[in-house]
Amino acid sequence: MLGSLWRGGLHVTPSKEVREELRELLDEEIPKGGTDKDTAFTDARLDRLIQSASNLYAAAAEGWRRKAAKIQKRLGDIASYTTGAEQYERVDLSKALAAALKMAETFDGMAQAPPSNAAGSFMLSVKRPEVF
């Protein structure tokens, strides 16, 4: 019930349940034996995302944009280097950046879509018959 209400755009106070749902949408997991500080988004950061968004999908879109920004900062890092006989290569971060931005775009679309249980509306015009 909470998920469908929150996704539909009704504001709720950040709670453990809402944070867990947002973490799932952001592909974030608290490591076993770890805390929220061992992830990209602390509980406080998630709460700020939730409070500033119109719905859960909008919060997820902003979270993915923030992930993309972190990746963007690392794009200038060295791609490969050699130390003695050892050679190191970094993953192509441009692919990770594109994926994060695609996720943000996907959640932006979901945030704008009406909830699946939304009812449409229409107007009728009724004219009284003339009776003698």
C-alpha positions as CSV (number, residue, x, y, z in Angstrom):
1,M,0.0,0.0,0.0
2,L,2.7,2.5,0.9
3,G,4.6,1.9,-2.3
4,S,1.6,2.5,-4.5
5,L,0.6,5.6,-2.6
6,W,4.1,7.0,-2.7
7,R,4.6,6.2,-6.3
8,G,1.3,7.9,-7.1
9,G,2.6,11.2,-5.9
10,L,1.1,11.4,-2.4
11,H,3.8,12.8,-0.1
12,V,4.8,10.7,2.9
13,T,7.3,11.2,5.6
14,P,10.6,9.4,5.0
15,S,10.6,6.1,6.8
16,K,12.7,2.9,6.9
17,E,10.2,1.3,4.5
18,V,10.3,4.2,2.0
19,R,14.2,4.3,2.2
20,E,14.4,0.6,1.5
21,E,12.2,0.9,-1.5
22,L,14.2,3.8,-2.8
23,R,17.5,1.9,-2.2
24,E,16.1,-0.9,-4.3
25,L,15.3,1.5,-7.2
26,L,18.8,3.0,-6.9
27,D,20.4,-0.5,-7.0
28,E,21.9,0.2,-3.6
29,E,22.4,-2.3,-0.9
30,I,23.7,-2.0,2.6
31,P,26.5,-4.6,2.9
32,K,25.9,-7.4,5.4
33,G,27.2,-6.2,8.7
34,G,27.6,-2.7,7.4
35,T,25.6,0.5,7.8
36,D,24.0,3.1,5.5
37,K,27.4,4.9,5.5
38,D,28.9,2.0,3.5
39,T,26.7,3.0,0.5
40,A,26.6,5.8,-2.0
41,F,23.5,7.2,-0.2
42,T,23.2,7.5,3.6
43,D,19.8,7.5,5.2
44,A,20.0,11.3,5.6
45,R,20.7,11.7,1.8
46,L,17.8,9.4,0.9
47,D,15.5,11.4,3.2
48,R,16.5,14.6,1.4
49,L,15.8,13.0,-1.9
50,I,12.4,11.8,-0.7
51,Q,11.4,15.2,0.8
52,S,12.4,17.1,-2.3
53,A,10.7,14.8,-4.9
54,S,7.1,14.7,-6.0
55,N,7.0,10.9,-5.8
56,L,9.3,7.9,-5.4
57,Y,10.2,7.6,-9.1
58,A,11.2,11.3,-9.1
59,A,13.5,10.6,-6.1
60,A,15.0,7.6,-7.9
61,A,15.6,9.7,-11.1
62,E,17.5,12.4,-9.0
63,G,19.4,9.6,-7.3
64,W,20.5,8.2,-10.6
65,R,21.6,11.7,-11.8
66,R,23.7,12.0,-8.6
67,K,25.3,8.6,-9.3
68,A,26.0,9.8,-12.9
69,A,27.6,13.0,-11.5
70,K,30.0,10.9,-9.3
71,I,30.9,8.8,-12.3
72,Q,31.4,11.9,-14.4
73,K,34.0,13.2,-11.9
74,R,36.0,10.0,-12.4
75,L,36.0,10.0,-16.2
76,G,39.3,11.8,-16.3
77,D,41.0,9.1,-14.3
78,I,43.9,7.2,-15.9
79,A,42.5,4.3,-18.0
80,S,45.6,2.1,-17.6
81,Y,49.0,2.2,-16.1
82,T,52.0,0.0,-15.5
83,T,54.1,-0.4,-12.4
84,G,57.1,-2.7,-13.0
85,A,55.7,-5.9,-14.4
86,E,52.2,-5.2,-13.3
87,Q,49.6,-3.5,-15.5
88,Y,46.3,-2.1,-14.3
89,E,43.3,-1.1,-16.3
90,R,40.2,0.7,-15.2
91,V,36.7,-0.1,-16.4
92,D,35.3,2.1,-19.2
93,L,33.3,4.6,-17.0
94,S,31.6,6.2,-20.0
95,K,29.4,3.1,-20.3
96,A,28.6,3.3,-16.6
97,L,27.7,7.0,-17.0
98,A,25.4,6.3,-20.0
99,A,23.7,3.5,-18.0
100,A,23.1,5.8,-15.0
101,L,21.7,8.6,-17.2
102,K,19.4,6.1,-18.9
103,M,18.1,5.0,-15.5
104,A,17.5,8.6,-14.6
105,E,15.6,9.1,-17.8
106,T,13.5,5.9,-17.3
107,F,12.5,7.0,-13.8
108,D,11.7,10.5,-15.0
109,G,9.2,9.0,-17.4
110,M,7.7,6.9,-14.7
111,A,7.4,9.9,-12.4
112,Q,5.4,11.7,-15.0
113,A,3.1,8.8,-15.8
114,P,-0.2,8.7,-14.1
115,P,-0.6,5.8,-11.5
116,S,-2.1,2.6,-13.0
117,N,-5.1,2.9,-10.8
118,A,-5.9,6.5,-11.8
119,A,-9.4,7.1,-13.1
120,G,-10.1,9.2,-16.2
121,S,-12.7,11.9,-16.2
122,F,-15.2,13.3,-18.6
123,M,-18.0,15.9,-18.7
124,L,-21.6,15.5,-19.7
125,S,-24.0,18.1,-20.7
126,V,-27.6,17.4,-20.0
127,K,-30.4,19.5,-21.4
128,R,-33.8,19.4,-19.8
129,P,-36.6,18.4,-22.2
130,E,-39.3,21.0,-22.8
131,V,-42.5,19.6,-21.3
132,F,-45.8,21.4,-21.8
